Amino acid sequence: MGQRRAGDGFLASRAALVGRYRYRPDTDEWTWTDAVYRIHGFEPGEVVPTTELVMRHIHPADRPMAWESRESALEREEPFSFLHRIVTARNGERVVIAAGHVERADDGSPAVCGHLIDLTEVRHDAVAAEVDTAVADLAGHRAVIEQAKGVLVQLYSVDADTAFAVLRAFSMDANVKVREAAQRLVSAAAKDLTPTKGRAPSAHDLLERLQADACPDLGDRPAHEDSPQGLGSPGESEPPVGIEPTT
């Protein structure tokens, strides 16, 4: 459940599930943060993640796209991101965005690093939140949220509901108001400070960096508590991660 404040828009009272992962294709070794386990319906450490396990939990209709994104990332070392469904260990269905990029170790071996964002609840709540925003005397705030959704739609070729879900997921994860995140994104776009389409970082990383720029004192905080060893904190510079069009 969320909480409402007149004039403030939606402020989440619980954290969204945003997990990070690292994958070594040469050894088929995966490193998951606790959130990635939970998104898949497991307790942290309950299973040993492997490519076979990951693919088994992707919805059958979405597996070809997932495999193609993996192969493209490794072959061309291009950033990737895609919206898909996973089937949890308890046979539930979740809607997630997976984003990643390839990093090279000192010995030249590749590793795919990225994050997984569970959008299930925020997508289910999207319509209700839009109504909530409209009734809360948010004409001005609603406008900036619509503009921010437009920026995300343009940058990542996602639909409006997914764009709003991404804003809400970031709001939950960062404990900021949706309108504040939207305002930072719209301001950056107005100043031509957003990246070009196809070379943008993932939407979550983009919002995270804009938040860090607006609140530089947050740059001194310790590494993200849900970051796997070796991934570093979200505030560190990372190679760009784009979101490809979904069909």
ZARO-96621 format. One record per residue (C-alpha): residue number from 1; residue in three letters; x, y, z. Coordinates in nm, 2 decimals, m for minus. Layout:
// ZARO-96621
<node><num>NUM</num><residuo>ALA</residuo><X>X</X><Y>Y</Y><Z>Z</Z></node>
...
***
This chain:
// ZARO-96621
<node><num>1</num><residuo>MET</residuo><X>0.00</X><Y>0.00</Y><Z>0.00</Z></node>
<node><num>2</num><residuo>GLY</residuo><X>0.11</X><Y>0.36</Y><Z>m0.05</Z></node>
<node><num>3</num><residuo>GLN</residuo><X>0.03</X><Y>0.68</Y><Z>0.12</Z></node>
<node><num>4</num><residuo>ARG</residuo><X>m0.12</X><Y>1.00</Y><Z>m0.03</Z></node>
<node><num>5</num><residuo>ARG</residuo><X>m0.04</X><Y>1.36</Y><Z>0.05</Z></node>
<node><num>6</num><residuo>ALA</residuo><X>m0.24</X><Y>1.63</Y><Z>m0.11</Z></node>
<node><num>7</num><residuo>GLY</residuo><X>m0.02</X><Y>1.82</Y><Z>m0.36</Z></node>
<node><num>8</num><residuo>ASP</residuo><X>0.27</X><Y>1.57</Y><Z>m0.32</Z></node>
<node><num>9</num><residuo>GLY</residuo><X>0.16</X><Y>1.28</Y><Z>m0.55</Z></node>
<node><num>10</num><residuo>PHE</residuo><X>0.25</X><Y>0.93</Y><Z>m0.46</Z></node>
<node><num>11</num><residuo>LEU</residuo><X>0.52</X><Y>0.85</Y><Z>m0.21</Z></node>
<node><num>12</num><residuo>ALA</residuo><X>0.58</X><Y>0.48</Y><Z>m0.16</Z></node>
<node><num>13</num><residuo>SER</residuo><X>0.57</X><Y>0.34</Y><Z>0.19</Z></node>
<node><num>14</num><residuo>ARG</residuo><X>0.75</X><Y>0.02</Y><Z>0.08</Z></node>
<node><num>15</num><residuo>ALA</residuo><X>1.05</X><Y>m0.05</Y><Z>m0.13</Z></node>
<node><num>16</num><residuo>ALA</residuo><X>1.03</X><Y>m0.18</Y><Z>m0.48</Z></node>
<node><num>17</num><residuo>LEU</residuo><X>1.22</X><Y>m0.49</Y><Z>m0.56</Z></node>
<node><num>18</num><residuo>VAL</residuo><X>1.53</X><Y>m0.37</Y><Z>m0.75</Z></node>
<node><num>19</num><residuo>GLY</residuo><X>1.80</X><Y>m0.63</Y><Z>m0.76</Z></node>
<node><num>20</num><residuo>ARG</residuo><X>2.15</X><Y>m0.65</Y><Z>m0.92</Z></node>
<node><num>21</num><residuo>TYR</residuo><X>2.33</X><Y>m0.94</Y><Z>m1.07</Z></node>
<node><num>22</num><residuo>ARG</residuo><X>2.66</X><Y>m1.04</Y><Z>m1.23</Z></node>
<node><num>23</num><residuo>TYR</residuo><X>2.70</X><Y>m1.33</Y><Z>m1.48</Z></node>
<node><num>24</num><residuo>ARG</residuo><X>3.02</X><Y>m1.50</Y><Z>m1.60</Z></node>
<node><num>25</num><residuo>PRO</residuo><X>2.95</X><Y>m1.69</Y><Z>m1.92</Z></node>
<node><num>26</num><residuo>ASP</residuo><X>3.28</X><Y>m1.87</Y><Z>m1.92</Z></node>
<node><num>27</num><residuo>THR</residuo><X>3.20</X><Y>m2.04</Y><Z>m1.59</Z></node>
<node><num>28</num><residuo>ASP</residuo><X>2.82</X><Y>m2.00</Y><Z>m1.59</Z></node>
<node><num>29</num><residuo>GLU</residuo><X>2.85</X><Y>m1.83</Y><Z>m1.25</Z></node>
<node><num>30</num><residuo>TRP</residuo><X>2.58</X><Y>m1.60</Y><Z>m1.14</Z></node>
<node><num>31</num><residuo>THR</residuo><X>2.58</X><Y>m1.36</Y><Z>m0.85</Z></node>
<node><num>32</num><residuo>TRP</residuo><X>2.24</X><Y>m1.24</Y><Z>m0.73</Z></node>
<node><num>33</num><residuo>THR</residuo><X>2.15</X><Y>m0.99</Y><Z>m0.47</Z></node>
<node><num>34</num><residuo>ASP</residuo><X>1.88</X><Y>m1.08</Y><Z>m0.22</Z></node>
<node><num>35</num><residuo>ALA</residuo><X>1.62</X><Y>m0.89</Y><Z>m0.42</Z></node>
<node><num>36</num><residuo>VAL</residuo><X>1.68</X><Y>m1.10</Y><Z>m0.73</Z></node>
<node><num>37</num><residuo>TYR</residuo><X>1.62</X><Y>m1.42</Y><Z>m0.53</Z></node>
<node><num>38</num><residuo>ARG</residuo><X>1.30</X><Y>m1.28</Y><Z>m0.39</Z></node>
<node><num>39</num><residuo>ILE</residuo><X>1.17</X><Y>m1.16</Y><Z>m0.73</Z></node>
<node><num>40</num><residuo>HIS</residuo><X>1.21</X><Y>m1.53</Y><Z>m0.85</Z></node>
<node><num>41</num><residuo>GLY</residuo><X>1.03</X><Y>m1.65</Y><Z>m0.54</Z></node>
<node><num>42</num><residuo>PHE</residuo><X>1.33</X><Y>m1.78</Y><Z>m0.35</Z></node>
<node><num>43</num><residuo>GLU</residuo><X>1.48</X><Y>m1.69</Y><Z>m0.02</Z></node>
<node><num>44</num><residuo>PRO</residuo><X>1.83</X><Y>m1.56</Y><Z>m0.05</Z></node>
<node><num>45</num><residuo>GLY</residuo><X>2.08</X><Y>m1.84</Y><Z>m0.10</Z></node>
<node><num>46</num><residuo>GLU</residuo><X>1.80</X><Y>m2.10</Y><Z>m0.13</Z></node>
<node><num>47</num><residuo>VAL</residuo><X>1.92</X><Y>m2.21</Y><Z>m0.48</Z></node>
<node><num>48</num><residuo>VAL</residuo><X>2.24</X><Y>m2.17</Y><Z>m0.68</Z></node>
<node><num>49</num><residuo>PRO</residuo><X>2.16</X><Y>m1.95</Y><Z>m0.98</Z></node>
<node><num>50</num><residuo>THR</residuo><X>2.26</X><Y>m2.08</Y><Z>m1.32</Z></node>
<node><num>51</num><residuo>THR</residuo><X>2.17</X><Y>m1.99</Y><Z>m1.68</Z></node>
<node><num>52</num><residuo>GLU</residuo><X>1.94</X><Y>m2.30</Y><Z>m1.69</Z></node>
<node><num>53</num><residuo>LEU</residuo><X>1.76</X><Y>m2.19</Y><Z>m1.38</Z></node>
<node><num>54</num><residuo>VAL</residuo><X>1.72</X><Y>m1.83</Y><Z>m1.51</Z></node>
<node><num>55</num><residuo>MET</residuo><X>1.58</X><Y>m1.94</Y><Z>m1.84</Z></node>
<node><num>56</num><residuo>ARG</residuo><X>1.35</X><Y>m2.19</Y><Z>m1.68</Z></node>
<node><num>57</num><residuo>HIS</residuo><X>1.18</X><Y>m1.91</Y><Z>m1.48</Z></node>
<node><num>58</num><residuo>ILE</residuo><X>1.14</X><Y>m1.68</Y><Z>m1.78</Z></node>
<node><num>59</num><residuo>HIS</residuo><X>0.78</X><Y>m1.71</Y><Z>m1.92</Z></node>
<node><num>60</num><residuo>PRO</residuo><X>0.80</X><Y>m1.96</Y><Z>m2.22</Z></node>
<node><num>61</num><residuo>ALA</residuo><X>0.67</X><Y>m1.69</Y><Z>m2.46</Z></node>
<node><num>62</num><residuo>ASP</residuo><X>0.94</X><Y>m1.45</Y><Z>m2.36</Z></node>
<node><num>63</num><residuo>ARG</residuo><X>1.24</X><Y>m1.70</Y><Z>m2.36</Z></node>
<node><num>64</num><residuo>PRO</residuo><X>1.34</X><Y>m1.64</Y><Z>m2.73</Z></node>
<node><num>65</num><residuo>MET</residuo><X>1.37</X><Y>m1.26</Y><Z>m2.67</Z></node>
<node><num>66</num><residuo>ALA</residuo><X>1.56</X><Y>m1.32</Y><Z>m2.35</Z></node>
<node><num>67</num><residuo>TRP</residuo><X>1.81</X><Y>m1.56</Y><Z>m2.51</Z></node>
<node><num>68</num><residuo>GLU</residuo><X>1.85</X><Y>m1.32</Y><Z>m2.81</Z></node>
<node><num>69</num><residuo>SER</residuo><X>1.93</X><Y>m1.03</Y><Z>m2.57</Z></node>
<node><num>70</num><residuo>ARG</residuo><X>2.19</X><Y>m1.24</Y><Z>m2.39</Z></node>
<node><num>71</num><residuo>GLU</residuo><X>2.36</X><Y>m1.36</Y><Z>m2.72</Z></node>
<node><num>72</num><residuo>SER</residuo><X>2.36</X><Y>m1.00</Y><Z>m2.86</Z></node>
<node><num>73</num><residuo>ALA</residuo><X>2.51</X><Y>m0.86</Y><Z>m2.54</Z></node>
<node><num>74</num><residuo>LEU</residuo><X>2.79</X><Y>m1.12</Y><Z>m2.55</Z></node>
<node><num>75</num><residuo>GLU</residuo><X>2.85</X><Y>m1.12</Y><Z>m2.92</Z></node>
<node><num>76</num><residuo>ARG</residuo><X>2.84</X><Y>m0.74</Y><Z>m2.99</Z></node>
<node><num>77</num><residuo>GLU</residuo><X>2.89</X><Y>m0.63</Y><Z>m2.63</Z></node>
<node><num>78</num><residuo>GLU</residuo><X>2.59</X><Y>m0.40</Y><Z>m2.67</Z></node>
<node><num>79</num><residuo>PRO</residuo><X>2.38</X><Y>m0.28</Y><Z>m2.37</Z></node>
<node><num>80</num><residuo>PHE</residuo><X>2.05</X><Y>m0.45</Y><Z>m2.35</Z></node>
<node><num>81</num><residuo>SER</residuo><X>1.72</X><Y>m0.42</Y><Z>m2.16</Z></node>
<node><num>82</num><residuo>PHE</residuo><X>1.38</X><Y>m0.59</Y><Z>m2.21</Z></node>
<node><num>83</num><residuo>LEU</residuo><X>1.04</X><Y>m0.61</Y><Z>m2.04</Z></node>
<node><num>84</num><residuo>HIS</residuo><X>0.94</X><Y>m0.97</Y><Z>m1.98</Z></node>
<node><num>85</num><residuo>ARG</residuo><X>0.76</X><Y>m1.21</Y><Z>m1.75</Z></node>
<node><num>86</num><residuo>ILE</residuo><X>0.90</X><Y>m1.46</Y><Z>m1.50</Z></node>
<node><num>87</num><residuo>VAL</residuo><X>0.73</X><Y>m1.75</Y><Z>m1.34</Z></node>
<node><num>88</num><residuo>THR</residuo><X>0.83</X><Y>m1.77</Y><Z>m0.98</Z></node>
<node><num>89</num><residuo>ALA</residuo><X>0.92</X><Y>m2.08</Y><Z>m0.77</Z></node>
<node><num>90</num><residuo>ARG</residuo><X>0.57</X><Y>m2.07</Y><Z>m0.64</Z></node>
<node><num>91</num><residuo>ASN</residuo><X>0.41</X><Y>m2.04</Y><Z>m0.99</Z></node>
<node><num>92</num><residuo>GLY</residuo><X>0.33</X><Y>m1.67</Y><Z>m0.96</Z></node>
<node><num>93</num><residuo>GLU</residuo><X>0.39</X><Y>m1.44</Y><Z>m1.25</Z></node>
<node><num>94</num><residuo>ARG</residuo><X>0.59</X><Y>m1.12</Y><Z>m1.23</Z></node>
<node><num>95</num><residuo>VAL</residuo><X>0.65</X><Y>m0.85</Y><Z>m1.48</Z></node>
<node><num>96</num><residuo>VAL</residuo><X>1.01</X><Y>m0.73</Y><Z>m1.48</Z></node>
<node><num>97</num><residuo>ILE</residuo><X>1.27</X><Y>m0.52</Y><Z>m1.66</Z></node>
<node><num>98</num><residuo>ALA</residuo><X>1.61</X><Y>m0.68</Y><Z>m1.70</Z></node>
<node><num>99</num><residuo>ALA</residuo><X>1.90</X><Y>m0.45</Y><Z>m1.81</Z></node>
<node><num>100</num><residuo>GLY</residuo><X>2.26</X><Y>m0.53</Y><Z>m1.85</Z></node>
<node><num>101</num><residuo>HIS</residuo><X>2.60</X><Y>m0.45</Y><Z>m2.01</Z></node>
<node><num>102</num><residuo>VAL</residuo><X>2.92</X><Y>m0.63</Y><Z>m2.06</Z></node>
<node><num>103</num><residuo>GLU</residuo><X>3.23</X><Y>m0.56</Y><Z>m1.86</Z></node>
<node><num>104</num><residuo>ARG</residuo><X>3.58</X><Y>m0.71</Y><Z>m1.91</Z></node>
<node><num>105</num><residuo>ALA</residuo><X>3.80</X><Y>m0.84</Y><Z>m1.64</Z></node>
<node><num>106</num><residuo>ASP</residuo><X>4.18</X><Y>m0.79</Y><Z>m1.64</Z></node>
<node><num>107</num><residuo>ASP</residuo><X>4.22</X><Y>m1.13</Y><Z>m1.81</Z></node>
<node><num>108</num><residuo>GLY</residuo><X>3.98</X><Y>m1.02</Y><Z>m2.08</Z></node>
<node><num>109</num><residuo>SER</residuo><X>3.70</X><Y>m1.25</Y><Z>m1.98</Z></node>
<node><num>110</num><residuo>PRO</residuo><X>3.35</X><Y>m1.10</Y><Z>m2.01</Z></node>
<node><num>111</num><residuo>ALA</residuo><X>3.09</X><Y>m1.06</Y><Z>m1.74</Z></node>
<node><num>112</num><residuo>VAL</residuo><X>2.73</X><Y>m0.93</Y><Z>m1.79</Z></node>
<node><num>113</num><residuo>CYS</residuo><X>2.63</X><Y>m0.69</Y><Z>m1.51</Z></node>
<node><num>114</num><residuo>GLY</residuo><X>2.30</X><Y>m0.53</Y><Z>m1.46</Z></node>
<node><num>115</num><residuo>HIS</residuo><X>1.98</X><Y>m0.51</Y><Z>m1.25</Z></node>
<node><num>116</num><residuo>LEU</residuo><X>1.63</X><Y>m0.66</Y><Z>m1.24</Z></node>
<node><num>117</num><residuo>ILE</residuo><X>1.33</X><Y>m0.44</Y><Z>m1.15</Z></node>
<node><num>118</num><residuo>ASP</residuo><X>1.00</X><Y>m0.60</Y><Z>m1.05</Z></node>
<node><num>119</num><residuo>LEU</residuo><X>0.73</X><Y>m0.38</Y><Z>m1.20</Z></node>
<node><num>120</num><residuo>THR</residuo><X>0.44</X><Y>m0.61</Y><Z>m1.12</Z></node>
<node><num>121</num><residuo>GLU</residuo><X>0.27</X><Y>m0.42</Y><Z>m0.84</Z></node>
<node><num>122</num><residuo>VAL</residuo><X>0.35</X><Y>m0.08</Y><Z>m0.98</Z></node>
<node><num>123</num><residuo>ARG</residuo><X>0.20</X><Y>m0.17</Y><Z>m1.32</Z></node>
<node><num>124</num><residuo>HIS</residuo><X>m0.11</X><Y>m0.31</Y><Z>m1.15</Z></node>
<node><num>125</num><residuo>ASP</residuo><X>m0.14</X><Y>0.01</Y><Z>m0.95</Z></node>
<node><num>126</num><residuo>ALA</residuo><X>m0.07</X><Y>0.25</Y><Z>m1.24</Z></node>
<node><num>127</num><residuo>VAL</residuo><X>m0.43</X><Y>0.33</Y><Z>m1.33</Z></node>
<node><num>128</num><residuo>ALA</residuo><X>m0.53</X><Y>0.38</Y><Z>m0.96</Z></node>
<node><num>129</num><residuo>ALA</residuo><X>m0.23</X><Y>0.60</Y><Z>m0.91</Z></node>
<node><num>130</num><residuo>GLU</residuo><X>m0.32</X><Y>0.81</Y><Z>m1.21</Z></node>
<node><num>131</num><residuo>VAL</residuo><X>m0.67</X><Y>0.87</Y><Z>m1.06</Z></node>
<node><num>132</num><residuo>ASP</residuo><X>m0.52</X><Y>0.94</Y><Z>m0.72</Z></node>
<node><num>133</num><residuo>THR</residuo><X>m0.29</X><Y>1.20</Y><Z>m0.88</Z></node>
<node><num>134</num><residuo>ALA</residuo><X>m0.58</X><Y>1.36</Y><Z>m1.06</Z></node>
<node><num>135</num><residuo>VAL</residuo><X>m0.81</X><Y>1.40</Y><Z>m0.76</Z></node>
<node><num>136</num><residuo>ALA</residuo><X>m0.54</X><Y>1.53</Y><Z>m0.53</Z></node>
<node><num>137</num><residuo>ASP</residuo><X>m0.54</X><Y>1.88</Y><Z>m0.69</Z></node>
<node><num>138</num><residuo>LEU</residuo><X>m0.22</X><Y>1.80</Y><Z>m0.89</Z></node>
<node><num>139</num><residuo>ALA</residuo><X>m0.28</X><Y>1.98</Y><Z>m1.21</Z></node>
<node><num>140</num><residuo>GLY</residuo><X>0.07</X><Y>2.11</Y><Z>m1.22</Z></node>
<node><num>141</num><residuo>HIS</residuo><X>0.23</X><Y>1.80</Y><Z>m1.08</Z></node>
<node><num>142</num><residuo>ARG</residuo><X>0.03</X><Y>1.58</Y><Z>m1.31</Z></node>
<node><num>143</num><residuo>ALA</residuo><X>0.16</X><Y>1.78</Y><Z>m1.61</Z></node>
<node><num>144</num><residuo>VAL</residuo><X>0.53</X><Y>1.72</Y><Z>m1.51</Z></node>
<node><num>145</num><residuo>ILE</residuo><X>0.47</X><Y>1.35</Y><Z>m1.45</Z></node>
<node><num>146</num><residuo>GLU</residuo><X>0.31</X><Y>1.33</Y><Z>m1.80</Z></node>
<node><num>147</num><residuo>GLN</residuo><X>0.61</X><Y>1.51</Y><Z>m1.95</Z></node>
<node><num>148</num><residuo>ALA</residuo><X>0.85</X><Y>1.27</Y><Z>m1.77</Z></node>
<node><num>149</num><residuo>LYS</residuo><X>0.66</X><Y>0.97</Y><Z>m1.90</Z></node>
<node><num>150</num><residuo>GLY</residuo><X>0.70</X><Y>1.12</Y><Z>m2.24</Z></node>
<node><num>151</num><residuo>VAL</residuo><X>1.07</X><Y>1.15</Y><Z>m2.20</Z></node>
<node><num>152</num><residuo>LEU</residuo><X>1.10</X><Y>0.78</Y><Z>m2.10</Z></node>
<node><num>153</num><residuo>VAL</residuo><X>0.87</X><Y>0.67</Y><Z>m2.38</Z></node>
<node><num>154</num><residuo>GLN</residuo><X>1.09</X><Y>0.86</Y><Z>m2.63</Z></node>
<node><num>155</num><residuo>LEU</residuo><X>1.42</X><Y>0.74</Y><Z>m2.48</Z></node>
<node><num>156</num><residuo>TYR</residuo><X>1.33</X><Y>0.37</Y><Z>m2.43</Z></node>
<node><num>157</num><residuo>SER</residuo><X>1.04</X><Y>0.30</Y><Z>m2.67</Z></node>
<node><num>158</num><residuo>VAL</residuo><X>0.82</X><Y>0.17</Y><Z>m2.39</Z></node>
<node><num>159</num><residuo>ASP</residuo><X>0.45</X><Y>0.24</Y><Z>m2.34</Z></node>
<node><num>160</num><residuo>ALA</residuo><X>0.31</X><Y>0.50</Y><Z>m2.11</Z></node>
<node><num>161</num><residuo>ASP</residuo><X>0.21</X><Y>0.25</Y><Z>m1.84</Z></node>
<node><num>162</num><residuo>THR</residuo><X>0.56</X><Y>0.10</Y><Z>m1.83</Z></node>
<node><num>163</num><residuo>ALA</residuo><X>0.71</X><Y>0.45</Y><Z>m1.81</Z></node>
<node><num>164</num><residuo>PHE</residuo><X>0.50</X><Y>0.54</Y><Z>m1.52</Z></node>
<node><num>165</num><residuo>ALA</residuo><X>0.58</X><Y>0.21</Y><Z>m1.35</Z></node>
<node><num>166</num><residuo>VAL</residuo><X>0.95</X><Y>0.28</Y><Z>m1.39</Z></node>
<node><num>167</num><residuo>LEU</residuo><X>0.90</X><Y>0.62</Y><Z>m1.22</Z></node>
<node><num>168</num><residuo>ARG</residuo><X>0.70</X><Y>0.45</Y><Z>m0.94</Z></node>
<node><num>169</num><residuo>ALA</residuo><X>0.96</X><Y>0.18</Y><Z>m0.89</Z></node>
<node><num>170</num><residuo>PHE</residuo><X>1.23</X><Y>0.43</Y><Z>m0.86</Z></node>
<node><num>171</num><residuo>SER</residuo><X>1.02</X><Y>0.63</Y><Z>m0.62</Z></node>
<node><num>172</num><residuo>MET</residuo><X>0.98</X><Y>0.33</Y><Z>m0.40</Z></node>
<node><num>173</num><residuo>ASP</residuo><X>1.35</X><Y>0.23</Y><Z>m0.42</Z></node>
<node><num>174</num><residuo>ALA</residuo><X>1.49</X><Y>0.57</Y><Z>m0.36</Z></node>
<node><num>175</num><residuo>ASN</residuo><X>1.21</X><Y>0.69</Y><Z>m0.12</Z></node>
<node><num>176</num><residuo>VAL</residuo><X>1.14</X><Y>1.01</Y><Z>m0.32</Z></node>
<node><num>177</num><residuo>LYS</residuo><X>0.81</X><Y>1.14</Y><Z>m0.45</Z></node>
<node><num>178</num><residuo>VAL</residuo><X>0.72</X><Y>1.05</Y><Z>m0.81</Z></node>
<node><num>179</num><residuo>ARG</residuo><X>0.68</X><Y>1.42</Y><Z>m0.90</Z></node>
<node><num>180</num><residuo>GLU</residuo><X>1.03</X><Y>1.50</Y><Z>m0.77</Z></node>
<node><num>181</num><residuo>ALA</residuo><X>1.19</X><Y>1.23</Y><Z>m0.98</Z></node>
<node><num>182</num><residuo>ALA</residuo><X>0.97</X><Y>1.35</Y><Z>m1.28</Z></node>
<node><num>183</num><residuo>GLN</residuo><X>1.07</X><Y>1.71</Y><Z>m1.23</Z></node>
<node><num>184</num><residuo>ARG</residuo><X>1.44</X><Y>1.63</Y><Z>m1.23</Z></node>
<node><num>185</num><residuo>LEU</residuo><X>1.40</X><Y>1.42</Y><Z>m1.55</Z></node>
<node><num>186</num><residuo>VAL</residuo><X>1.20</X><Y>1.69</Y><Z>m1.73</Z></node>
<node><num>187</num><residuo>SER</residuo><X>1.45</X><Y>1.96</Y><Z>m1.62</Z></node>
<node><num>188</num><residuo>ALA</residuo><X>1.74</X><Y>1.76</Y><Z>m1.75</Z></node>
<node><num>189</num><residuo>ALA</residuo><X>1.56</X><Y>1.70</Y><Z>m2.08</Z></node>
<node><num>190</num><residuo>ALA</residuo><X>1.48</X><Y>2.07</Y><Z>m2.12</Z></node>
<node><num>191</num><residuo>LYS</residuo><X>1.85</X><Y>2.15</Y><Z>m2.08</Z></node>
<node><num>192</num><residuo>ASP</residuo><X>1.94</X><Y>1.88</Y><Z>m2.33</Z></node>
<node><num>193</num><residuo>LEU</residuo><X>2.12</X><Y>1.69</Y><Z>m2.05</Z></node>
<node><num>194</num><residuo>THR</residuo><X>1.95</X><Y>1.35</Y><Z>m2.11</Z></node>
<node><num>195</num><residuo>PRO</residuo><X>2.15</X><Y>1.09</Y><Z>m2.32</Z></node>
<node><num>196</num><residuo>THR</residuo><X>2.06</X><Y>1.01</Y><Z>m2.68</Z></node>
<node><num>197</num><residuo>LYS</residuo><X>1.82</X><Y>0.73</Y><Z>m2.76</Z></node>
<node><num>198</num><residuo>GLY</residuo><X>2.00</X><Y>0.39</Y><Z>m2.78</Z></node>
<node><num>199</num><residuo>ARG</residuo><X>2.29</X><Y>0.50</Y><Z>m2.57</Z></node>
<node><num>200</num><residuo>ALA</residuo><X>2.11</X><Y>0.59</Y><Z>m2.25</Z></node>
<node><num>201</num><residuo>PRO</residuo><X>2.17</X><Y>0.42</Y><Z>m1.93</Z></node>
<node><num>202</num><residuo>SER</residuo><X>1.89</X><Y>0.21</Y><Z>m1.80</Z></node>
<node><num>203</num><residuo>ALA</residuo><X>1.59</X><Y>0.42</Y><Z>m1.69</Z></node>
<node><num>204</num><residuo>HIS</residuo><X>1.65</X><Y>0.33</Y><Z>m1.32</Z></node>
<node><num>205</num><residuo>ASP</residuo><X>2.02</X><Y>0.43</Y><Z>m1.35</Z></node>
<node><num>206</num><residuo>LEU</residuo><X>1.93</X><Y>0.75</Y><Z>m1.53</Z></node>
<node><num>207</num><residuo>LEU</residuo><X>1.69</X><Y>0.85</Y><Z>m1.25</Z></node>
<node><num>208</num><residuo>GLU</residuo><X>1.94</X><Y>0.75</Y><Z>m0.99</Z></node>
<node><num>209</num><residuo>ARG</residuo><X>2.21</X><Y>0.97</Y><Z>m1.14</Z></node>
<node><num>210</num><residuo>LEU</residuo><X>1.98</X><Y>1.27</Y><Z>m1.17</Z></node>
<node><num>211</num><residuo>GLN</residuo><X>1.89</X><Y>1.21</Y><Z>m0.80</Z></node>
<node><num>212</num><residuo>ALA</residuo><X>2.26</X><Y>1.20</Y><Z>m0.71</Z></node>
<node><num>213</num><residuo>ASP</residuo><X>2.33</X><Y>1.52</Y><Z>m0.91</Z></node>
<node><num>214</num><residuo>ALA</residuo><X>2.05</X><Y>1.70</Y><Z>m0.73</Z></node>
<node><num>215</num><residuo>CYS</residuo><X>2.17</X><Y>1.57</Y><Z>m0.39</Z></node>
<node><num>216</num><residuo>PRO</residuo><X>2.55</X><Y>1.55</Y><Z>m0.41</Z></node>
<node><num>217</num><residuo>ASP</residuo><X>2.58</X><Y>1.46</Y><Z>m0.04</Z></node>
<node><num>218</num><residuo>LEU</residuo><X>2.42</X><Y>1.12</Y><Z>m0.13</Z></node>
<node><num>219</num><residuo>GLY</residuo><X>2.74</X><Y>1.05</Y><Z>m0.33</Z></node>
<node><num>220</num><residuo>ASP</residuo><X>2.92</X><Y>0.99</Y><Z>0.00</Z></node>
<node><num>221</num><residuo>ARG</residuo><X>2.68</X><Y>0.72</Y><Z>0.12</Z></node>
<node><num>222</num><residuo>PRO</residuo><X>2.81</X><Y>0.36</Y><Z>0.15</Z></node>
<node><num>223</num><residuo>ALA</residuo><X>2.76</X><Y>0.11</Y><Z>m0.13</Z></node>
<node><num>224</num><residuo>HIS</residuo><X>2.40</X><Y>0.00</Y><Z>m0.20</Z></node>
<node><num>225</num><residuo>GLU</residuo><X>2.31</X><Y>m0.27</Y><Z>0.06</Z></node>
<node><num>226</num><residuo>ASP</residuo><X>2.16</X><Y>m0.48</Y><Z>m0.22</Z></node>
<node><num>227</num><residuo>SER</residuo><X>2.47</X><Y>m0.46</Y><Z>m0.45</Z></node>
<node><num>228</num><residuo>PRO</residuo><X>2.65</X><Y>m0.79</Y><Z>m0.51</Z></node>
<node><num>229</num><residuo>GLN</residuo><X>3.02</X><Y>m0.80</Y><Z>m0.43</Z></node>
<node><num>230</num><residuo>GLY</residuo><X>3.21</X><Y>m0.64</Y><Z>m0.71</Z></node>
<node><num>231</num><residuo>LEU</residuo><X>2.93</X><Y>m0.44</Y><Z>m0.86</Z></node>
<node><num>232</num><residuo>GLY</residuo><X>3.00</X><Y>m0.13</Y><Z>m0.66</Z></node>
<node><num>233</num><residuo>SER</residuo><X>2.75</X><Y>0.13</Y><Z>m0.55</Z></node>
<node><num>234</num><residuo>PRO</residuo><X>2.48</X><Y>0.26</Y><Z>m0.78</Z></node>
<node><num>235</num><residuo>GLY</residuo><X>2.64</X><Y>0.60</Y><Z>m0.77</Z></node>
<node><num>236</num><residuo>GLU</residuo><X>2.95</X><Y>0.48</Y><Z>m0.95</Z></node>
<node><num>237</num><residuo>SER</residuo><X>2.99</X><Y>0.54</Y><Z>m1.32</Z></node>
<node><num>238</num><residuo>GLU</residuo><X>2.87</X><Y>0.25</Y><Z>m1.52</Z></node>
<node><num>239</num><residuo>PRO</residuo><X>2.87</X><Y>0.18</Y><Z>m1.90</Z></node>
<node><num>240</num><residuo>PRO</residuo><X>2.55</X><Y>0.29</Y><Z>m2.06</Z></node>
<node><num>241</num><residuo>VAL</residuo><X>2.25</X><Y>0.05</Y><Z>m2.06</Z></node>
<node><num>242</num><residuo>GLY</residuo><X>1.97</X><Y>0.11</Y><Z>m2.31</Z></node>
<node><num>243</num><residuo>ILE</residuo><X>1.62</X><Y>m0.02</Y><Z>m2.33</Z></node>
<node><num>244</num><residuo>GLU</residuo><X>1.53</X><Y>m0.17</Y><Z>m2.66</Z></node>
<node><num>245</num><residuo>PRO</residuo><X>1.18</X><Y>m0.14</Y><Z>m2.81</Z></node>
<node><num>246</num><residuo>THR</residuo><X>0.93</X><Y>m0.40</Y><Z>m2.69</Z></node>
<node><num>247</num><residuo>THR</residuo><X>0.67</X><Y>m0.55</Y><Z>m2.91</Z></node>
***
